[in-house]
Amino acid sequence: MHLFNNRLINGIKRWFNSPESPQSSTTQKIHPSARDPDAPDKPPSTTKLPNGISHLTWPPGYRLQKGKYTIEKKLGQGGLGITYLARNKTGDRIVIKTILNDVLRQDKLLDYWKIFANEALKLAQCSCGNPHLVGLCEEIIREGELPCLIMEYIEGETLSALVKRQGVLSEEKALLYIQQIGSALRDIHQQGLLHRDVKPNNIMVRKDGSGAVLIDLGLATKFIPGVTQTYLCALTPGYAPLEQYEWRSQQGPYTDVYALAATLYVLLTRNKPVPADERAKGGVLPPPKDFNPNISGRINRAILNAMKLVARDRPQSIPEFLTLLGIELPTNNSNSHSTNSSNNQPQTTPKIGDFYIERPQDAECYQNILQPGALIRIKAPKLMGKTLLSNRILDYAKSQGYGTVYLNLNQLPCHDLDIFLQSFCVRVGDNLDLSDQLDKYWSKRLYSKVNCQRYFEQYLLASLSSPVVLCLDEVDRVFPYPEVAGEFLGLLRTWHEDSKNNQLWKNLRLIVVYSTEVYIELDINQSPFNVGEAVELSDFDLNNIQSLAGRYGLSLSVESGQQLMEMLGGHPYLLKLAFSTLSKNTNITMEHLLETAPTESGIYRHHLRELLNNLILHPNLLEAFKKVLTTTKPVRLDYQATYLLESLGLVRVIGNDCIPRYNLYREYFSNRIL
């Protein structure tokens, strides 16, 4: 989700705040529409707020999306959102969540819209296969000014309501629920996300007895281990740890550990814990055993340990906390469930090398990285195999006795140059098992870039006895930040040039990995993108495709290979998904796979929905892609739209013009957004 840049964000803000902005209802089609003829005669109650934003609450019987969904009742609301119980056309109950109108103020509209829209992608990433995390029924839709999530309806009650009705739970029952929610949090954390709002009111207990379900990822966010980040200051007192009260702080899985322990505290005592900010001022957290003497000593100690104010003193992960409780994570999660219901044997995950198809330029990369001061630039759209190739180059370098560092720039904060470069230096040192020495080498009297240069020369490179290969993945992460991009990329160019005359810098070999052309203003003599060896990953050809099919135990005819290429081109990820599906499901034919590929019932639906959600999140980008779809001829777009659409892999750039990259995208999006 690193598509945002300043111009595009401002464009979205203008779209929302403009009095002429379309009030559209969107799910199957995305275009301005007149008043819904299927809507009830009585519109929802409306009060005009500043800046053209309406305050409305949908009453029972109100129909959305031209009658596709009918509101039954309001379920509840929190600090950011409001949820409704509704039914679809087939009568199935679903939950619709949208932004609370009161928070749609001028200065917060864009931030809340992005937070809310990202929840759809987070749910899609995490919920597949885990029965203890609420499922997403379809991609984000828009109703008037409001984005909406369509989620599964869970028949049951919240843990909060259960405790209120029943009283304290037995230790056995409470630990069962904590184990189940722990599995959901484990999956969330494995996606690089934090929930940040775990509490009994966000946990449903299914009426059918199948267990607890974690809901509401509205405050979920990405986290970078060991890095201070800026977070939305939204929290629930009693469940939020001290670091969550701070606008800028280090947060991690231990943040959710605190909240999960606080939830267990409530389940066993029926008392809400003393808020962390009050404890920091001298308030005392009574041990849960003081309220319920039936709690065992082990559980009492584990809860108190997990609710310590200082983050480093807590269990650092969900599995670590559950170990203190004496329970293990269930195995029926998304990481272990089999796609073949008829086979109960554990599924083995093949090694990446078993499915990697060598391209002609791979061998050249292995040789080039051995050259003093080497710089290799790997460019391709997303999911084309850039990271796989860079990892193979690193493996080869390691086999030659070189040190290696892999660093994804998504792990670094880009809002401030000094913080970015400090984080960069520390993370490189971490990968080389070198301790943080910023206090010694980083001078407040010197410019950030000079400090970074000194840190490498006087400490990192000076500490090594062999060459080191530094791989920087997703370098386009810095492109939307002109100051950081200009200075950092200029620094990389300087290091490459210094290697021609400086033995120390000869030992540094660089791999720079990015998705698209660089549409930022850089002095040609400072850019690393016009030096070194350029590697542009292309689509697989027919021979590559047949070879890949063979890795999955499939014999692919020339005719079938050509049919695949007509729909998917030679996209490695899309082809691997096709062959993986065909190899595991003998009842699925190639014809059926291709026929359903550009539809919501096809194997690419999650991939396509994620792309669609990205477009909906960026109205300007959506309009640009529409222009590409409405003609069979190449289309000239502005440079930022070209950059972003190519980065997503949606278009192929021919000269200065764009065409849809694959027929898969042309067919799917033509049916959804035109």
Residue pairs with C-beta under 8 A, 6 or more apart in sequence:
1 118
1 121
1 222
1 614
2 410
2 474
2 476
2 477
2 480
3 614
3 617
3 618
3 621
3 644
3 647
3 648
4 114
4 480
5 479
5 480
5 640
6 480
7 640
8 618
8 620
8 621
8 640
8 644
9 110
11 619
11 620
12 110
12 113
12 617
12 618
12 619
12 620
13 109
13 110
15 21
15 619
15 620
16 109
16 110
16 113
16 145
17 51
17 52
17 106
17 109
18 52
19 52
21 145
22 31
22 32
22 33
23 32
23 144
23 145
24 30
24 31
24 32
24 33
24 142
24 144
25 33
25 36
25 64
25 65
25 66
25 141
25 142
25 143
25 144
26 65
26 141
26 142
26 143
26 616
27 65
27 68
27 138
27 141
28 672
29 672
29 673
29 674
30 142
30 616
30 622
30 672
30 673
31 673
31 674
36 63
36 66
36 67
37 66
38 63
38 66
38 67
39 62
39 63
40 61
40 62
40 63
42 59
44 56
44 57
44 58
44 59
44 62
45 56
45 57
45 59
46 54
46 55
46 56
47 54
47 55
47 56
48 54
48 55
49 55
49 101
49 104
50 105
50 106
51 105
51 106
53 101
53 104
53 105
53 109
53 145
54 101
54 144
54 145
55 101
55 102
56 101
56 144
57 74
57 82
57 101
58 64
58 71
58 74
58 84
59 71
60 71
60 72
60 73
61 70
61 71
62 70
62 71
63 69
63 70
63 71
64 70
64 71
64 86
64 96
64 143
64 148
65 141
65 143
67 89
68 88
68 89
69 86
69 87
69 88
69 94
69 96
69 150
70 86
70 87
71 84
71 85
71 86
71 96
72 84
72 85
72 86
72 87
72 93
73 84
73 85
74 82
74 83
74 84
74 85
75 83
75 84
75 85
75 95
76 82
76 83
77 83
77 100
78 100
78 216
78 218
79 100
79 103
79 234
80 99
80 100
80 103
80 112
80 115
80 116
80 218
80 219
80 234
81 97
81 98
81 99
81 100
81 116
81 216
81 218
82 97
82 98
82 99
82 100
83 95
83 96
83 97
84 95
84 96
84 97
84 98
85 93
85 95
85 153
86 93
86 94
86 95
86 96
87 93
87 94
88 94
92 153
93 153
93 155
94 137
94 150
94 151
94 152
94 153
95 150
95 151
95 152
95 153
95 154
96 148
96 149
96 150
96 151
97 148
97 149
97 151
97 218
98 116
98 143
98 146
98 147
98 148
98 149
99 112
99 113
99 116
99 146
99 147
101 146
103 112
104 112
104 145
111 232
113 147
114 617
115 218
115 219
115 232
116 147
116 149
116 218
117 140
117 147
117 613
117 616
117 617
118 220
118 617
119 149
119 217
119 218
119 220
120 136
120 139
120 140
120 149
120 613
121 610
121 613
122 188
122 191
122 193
122 217
122 220
123 133
123 134
123 135
123 136
123 149
123 151
123 217
124 136
124 606
124 609
124 610
125 191
125 193
126 133
126 184
126 187
126 188
126 191
126 193
126 217
126 334
127 133
127 134
127 135
127 136
128 334
128 606
129 333
129 334
129 335
129 337
130 183
130 184
130 187
130 333
130 334
131 210
131 211
131 213
131 332
132 180
132 181
132 183
132 184
132 211
132 212
132 213
132 214
132 333
133 184
133 187
133 188
133 213
133 214
134 151
134 152
134 154
134 204
134 213
134 214
134 215
134 216
135 151
135 152
136 149
136 150
136 151
136 152
137 150
137 151
137 152
138 150
138 600
138 609
139 609
139 612
139 613
139 616
140 147
140 148
140 149
140 613
140 616
140 617
141 147
141 148
141 150
142 148
142 616
147 616
151 215
154 204
154 206
154 213
154 215
155 206
155 207
155 208
156 204
156 205
156 206
156 207
156 208
156 213
157 165
157 204
157 205
157 207
158 200
158 201
158 202
158 203
158 204
158 205
159 177
159 200
159 201
159 203
159 204
159 205
159 212
159 263
159 266
159 267
160 199
160 200
160 201
160 203
160 266
162 169
162 200
162 205
163 169
163 200
163 266
163 267
163 270
167 270
168 267
168 268
168 269
168 270
168 292
169 177
169 267
169 268
171 268
171 294
171 295
171 296
171 299
174 264
174 267
174 268
175 264
175 299
175 325
175 327
176 211
176 212
177 203
177 205
177 211
177 212
177 267
178 260
178 263
178 264
178 267
178 322
178 325
178 327
179 322
179 327
179 328
179 329
179 330
180 211
180 212
180 330
181 198
181 203
181 212
181 214
181 260
181 263
182 260
182 318
182 319
182 321
182 322
182 329
183 329
183 330
183 333
184 213
184 214
185 195
185 198
185 214
185 253
185 256
185 260
185 318
186 318
186 319
186 329
186 333
187 333
187 334
187 335
188 194
188 195
188 217
188 220
188 256
189 253
189 256
189 317
189 318
190 335
192 222
192 223
193 217
193 220
193 221
193 222
193 223
194 220
194 221
194 222
194 223
194 251
194 252
194 253
194 255
194 256
195 214
195 217
195 219
195 220
195 256
195 259
196 219
196 220
196 221
196 231
196 235
196 240
196 244
196 251
196 255
196 256
196 259
197 216
197 218
197 219
197 220
197 234
197 235
197 236
197 239
197 259
198 214
198 239
198 256
198 259
198 260
198 262
198 263
199 236
199 238
199 239
199 259
199 262
199 263
200 263
200 266
200 267
202 214
202 215
202 216
203 212
203 213
203 214
203 215
203 263
204 212
204 213
204 215
205 211
205 212
205 213
206 212
206 213
219 232
219 234
219 235
221 231
221 232
223 229
223 251
223 252
223 255
224 411
224 412
224 413
225 252
225 411
226 250
226 426
227 250
227 411
227 412
227 413
227 423
228 248
228 249
228 250
228 413
228 419
229 248
229 249
229 250
229 251
229 413
230 247
230 248
230 413
230 415
231 244
231 246
231 247
231 248
231 249
231 251
233 244
233 245
233 246
233 247
235 244
235 245
237 275
237 276
237 277
238 262
238 272
238 273
238 274
238 275
239 258
239 259
239 262
239 263
239 273
240 258
240 259
240 275
240 276
241 254
241 255
241 258
241 259
241 276
241 307
241 309
241 311
241 314
242 276
242 277
242 279
242 280
242 309
242 310
242 311
243 249
243 250
243 251
243 255
243 311
244 251
244 255
244 276
245 276
245 277
250 311
251 311
252 311
252 316
253 316
253 317
253 318
254 311
254 312
254 314
254 315
254 316
254 317
255 311
256 318
257 306
257 314
257 315
257 316
257 317
257 318
257 320
257 321
258 276
258 306
258 307
258 314
260 306
260 318
260 321
261 302
261 303
261 306
261 307
261 321
262 273
262 307
264 299
264 303
264 325
265 271
265 273
265 288
265 303
265 307
266 272
266 273
268 288
268 291
268 292
268 295
268 299
268 303
269 288
269 291
269 292
269 295
270 291
271 286
271 291
273 285
273 307
274 283
274 284
274 285
274 286
275 283
276 309
279 285
279 309
280 309
285 304
285 307
287 300
287 304
288 295
288 299
288 300
288 303
288 304
289 295
289 297
289 300
298 324
298 325
298 326
299 325
301 324
302 321
302 324
302 325
305 313
305 314
305 315
305 324
306 314
306 315
306 321
306 324
307 314
308 314
314 321
315 321
315 323
315 324
318 329
319 329
322 328
322 329
336 346
336 347
338 344
338 345
338 346
338 347
339 347
339 584
339 585
340 347
340 584
340 585
352 388
352 391
353 392
354 551
355 548
355 551
355 552
355 576
356 385
356 388
356 392
357 540
357 544
357 547
357 548
357 551
357 572
359 389
359 537
359 538
359 544
361 535
362 389
362 392
364 533
364 535
365 376
365 389
365 393
365 533
365 535
366 393
366 396
368 374
368 376
368 533
369 376
369 393
369 396
369 397
369 469
369 509
369 511
370 397
370 400
371 509
372 467
372 499
372 506
372 507
373 496
373 498
373 499
373 500
373 505
373 506
373 508
373 509
374 509
374 510
374 532
374 533
375 492
375 496
375 509
375 510
375 511
375 512
375 528
375 531
375 532
375 533
376 393
376 510
376 511
376 512
376 532
376 533
376 535
377 512
377 514
377 528
377 529
377 532
377 533
377 534
377 535
378 386
378 389
378 390
378 511
378 512
378 513
378 514
378 535
378 537
379 386
379 513
379 514
379 515
379 516
379 517
379 534
379 535
379 536
379 537
380 386
380 515
380 536
380 537
380 538
381 515
381 516
381 646
381 647
381 648
381 649
381 661
382 515
382 647
382 648
382 649
383 571
383 572
383 573
383 574
383 649
384 537
384 539
384 571
384 572
384 573
384 649
385 537
385 572
385 573
386 473
386 513
386 515
386 537
387 473
387 513
389 535
389 537
390 406
390 471
390 473
390 511
390 513
391 406
391 471
393 469
393 471
393 511
394 404
394 406
394 469
394 471
394 511
397 404
397 467
397 469
397 509
398 404
401 466
402 466
402 467
402 468
402 469
402 509
403 432
403 464
403 466
403 467
403 468
403 469
404 431
404 468
404 469
404 471
405 428
405 431
405 432
405 468
405 469
405 470
405 471
406 431
406 471
406 473
407 424
407 427
407 428
407 431
407 470
407 471
407 472
407 473
408 473
408 474
409 472
409 473
409 474
409 475
409 477
409 478
410 474
410 477
411 427
412 420
412 423
412 424
412 427
412 477
413 419
413 420
413 423
414 420
414 477
414 478
414 480
414 481
414 484
415 481
416 484
417 448
417 449
417 483
417 484
417 487
417 488
418 448
420 478
420 484
420 488
421 448
421 449
421 451
421 452
421 487
421 488
422 438
422 442
424 452
424 488
425 438
425 452
425 455
425 456
425 460
426 436
426 438
428 460
428 470
429 435
429 436
429 437
429 459
429 460
432 460
432 463
432 464
432 468
434 459
434 460
434 463
437 455
437 459
438 455
440 459
441 451
441 454
441 455
441 458
441 459
442 451
442 455
443 451
443 454
446 454
448 487
449 487
449 490
449 491
452 491
453 491
453 494
456 495
456 508
457 504
461 468
461 504
461 505
461 507
461 508
462 504
464 507
466 507
467 506
467 507
467 508
467 509
468 507
468 508
468 509
469 509
469 510
469 511
470 508
470 509
470 510
470 511
471 510
471 511
471 513
472 492
472 510
472 511
472 512
472 513
473 513
474 513
474 514
474 515
475 489
475 512
475 513
475 514
476 514
476 515
476 516
476 518
476 647
478 484
478 485
478 488
478 489
479 485
479 518
479 519
479 520
479 643
482 520
482 521
485 520
485 522
486 520
486 521
486 522
486 526
489 518
489 522
489 526
489 527
489 528
489 529
490 522
490 523
490 526
490 527
492 510
492 512
492 528
493 525
493 526
493 527
493 528
493 531
494 526
495 505
495 508
495 510
496 510
496 528
496 531
496 532
497 531
498 505
499 505
499 506
499 508
510 528
510 532
512 528
512 529
512 532
515 646
515 647
516 643
516 644
516 646
516 647
517 643
517 646
517 653
518 527
518 529
519 639
519 640
519 642
519 643
522 529
524 530
538 570
539 569
539 570
539 571
539 572
540 548
540 570
540 571
540 572
540 575
541 570
542 558
542 561
542 562
542 565
544 570
545 556
545 561
545 564
545 565
545 570
545 575
546 556
546 558
546 561
548 572
548 575
548 576
548 579
549 555
549 556
549 561
549 579
550 556
551 579
552 579
552 580
552 582
552 583
553 583
554 579
554 582
554 583
556 564
560 590
563 590
563 594
564 575
564 578
564 590
564 594
566 663
567 594
567 597
567 598
567 662
567 663
567 664
568 574
568 575
568 578
568 597
568 662
568 663
568 664
569 661
569 662
571 649
571 661
571 662
573 607
574 604
574 607
574 662
574 664
577 603
577 604
577 607
578 593
578 603
581 588
581 593
581 603
582 588
582 590
582 593
593 602
593 603
596 602
596 603
597 603
597 604
597 664
598 604
598 608
598 663
598 664
598 667
598 668
598 671
599 605
599 668
604 664
604 668
608 664
608 665
608 668
611 648
611 650
611 665
611 669
612 669
612 672
612 673
614 621
614 648
615 621
615 622
615 625
615 669
615 673
616 622
618 644
620 641
621 641
621 644
621 645
622 673
624 637
624 638
624 641
624 645
625 641
625 645
625 650
625 651
625 669
625 673
626 673
626 674
627 635
627 637
628 635
628 637
628 645
628 651
628 658
628 659
628 660
629 660
629 666
629 669
629 670
629 673
629 674
630 674
634 654
634 655
634 657
634 658
634 659
635 657
635 658
635 659
636 656
636 657
636 658
637 645
637 658
642 651
642 653
642 656
642 658
645 651
645 658
646 652
646 653
646 658
649 661
650 660
650 661
650 665
650 669
651 658
651 659
651 660
651 661
652 658
652 659
652 660
652 661
660 666
660 669
